[in-house]
Amino acid sequence: MISADFFYRKLRFPFKLTHAAFKFPVANARARQYPVMSPEQTIDLLLNNDKLSVSRYGDGELEMTLFKNIGFQSFDERLSIRLKEILRRGSQPKNPCLLCMPDAFRGTSNMRFGSALFWFFHKAFYFRHYEALLKKDYRYGNTSVTRPYHDYKDKQQAARVFNKFRQLFSDKKILIVEGSGTRLGIGNDLLDGAREIKRITTLNRNAFSVYNDLYSAVLAHARDYDMVLMSLGPTATVLAYDLSQHGIRCIDTGHIDIEYEWMRSAARDKVQVAGKNVNEVGVLLIDDARDADEHYRQQILLHVGLQQEAVLSAMVVHPPV
């Protein structure tokens, strides 16, 4: 006897596809009303404005303004509120932080089939839920400025963008804020031109749970550096914006290191990278694992975890979260 579950599984995707096809044209047309730079225009702007910070919204951050969990960050109502607040406030003139939106808002003809299909469904089903947070008179940066390789047919774009990032990092004192196991720039030459690199590490899962301590720690050290690079999911989106309001240049770099590794190896799929977190293939290293690389360990100023000393929390006034 054929069960109801059998029919559900057989019919679910065709129904979803038909439903999305009905909703997509309107959603796509509306998304294109919000100006988004290209990835190259975005990195060029960063090269030409040495005070500009970047806060990036991908599909996870946008859906988290509603209810969504992602692989390394459970839904947190405070985080959702902050993500929405920044979208409303951050698009004001002369804000030192550039807000970035997905490249798919411009269209997906330059994307590989799988990525284009993902955004077909995303725009059809989710765009209307967060559209009220966007501004048509604001020119957004491109979230894919740090993800220019995997999703795209044209692989030369990635080489151009990464070369410009190497220029951006050249001769700079850089503070990296990252989850344990991210190891941005370790094992490749992305940051080789930097004058100095130090790191503050934190939880690679649910980092927003220690946001106040993390904010305090980074603010206490960041003024000694030319820029702060952050690879920390939605927490970086908020942290980059908050610190930029204090005149600290922050670049929400997201998956830049993994994308660079994939480009260097000419990877066709999302694959593991030895010794690094790759959330999209289910690899998150243990937070308290001791890294064997002495050079990397010497770069770490401190680790912000769940058990922080009270003095750390008292270093500066906390932002509202």
C-alpha angles and dihedrals in degrees: 000000000000111000128222088244090061091056091044092055092046096047101035098085097042089049092047091048093049092047092049092047089056094050100036103078094059094041092048093049091050093047091054090059089073109079114233124179121228118258090256093048088052096052090043089055090052091050092050097046112051093187098054121112128197131223114182132207117196128171091283095053092045093049089045088064081071114032114297129138119208128201097271102023125056117211110278119185092212091053091048090052092050093048090053093044093053092050090054097043102030096067092068118119118273094014107158091222122074112216114217130208131193118284087231089076086073092047140279104243090110093052131092116257097258093051093045090051091050091054091044089062095038095054093042095053108024112027096082090055095063102024091100088067093060131085124219092203094057122087106220125208119236118264090207091065085099093036103049100137123052101043096049137085092209106069093180089073089067093053091052094046095047092048088055091049088054087055090050091053096042115122092353130135102233132195114197122204111194146146118263109278096023092105095181111209095004112134095013139067100245092113099028093115094056117114094217137359128199129167142211110197128197143165115322090206124054093353091169088072088075096037098127093050091044092050091050094048095048094045090052092057108025099083089069090064138067093228143356119227116203128196103174111113118236091349088065090051089060098035094051091052095046095049093044088063087065093055094261114137109231129179116197096214100176112174095354094124095050092045089051091050091050091050093049091052093041089234115187095195136035101274138173119272113211114254097003139097112257103177094182092065094040100259116138116154123222112275096226097043111128111235113231094211106099093192090055093046091053090057093059113098094183145329120239109209140152094284106058126165114251091241091066092057090049096053096095140356111280122238118241111273 
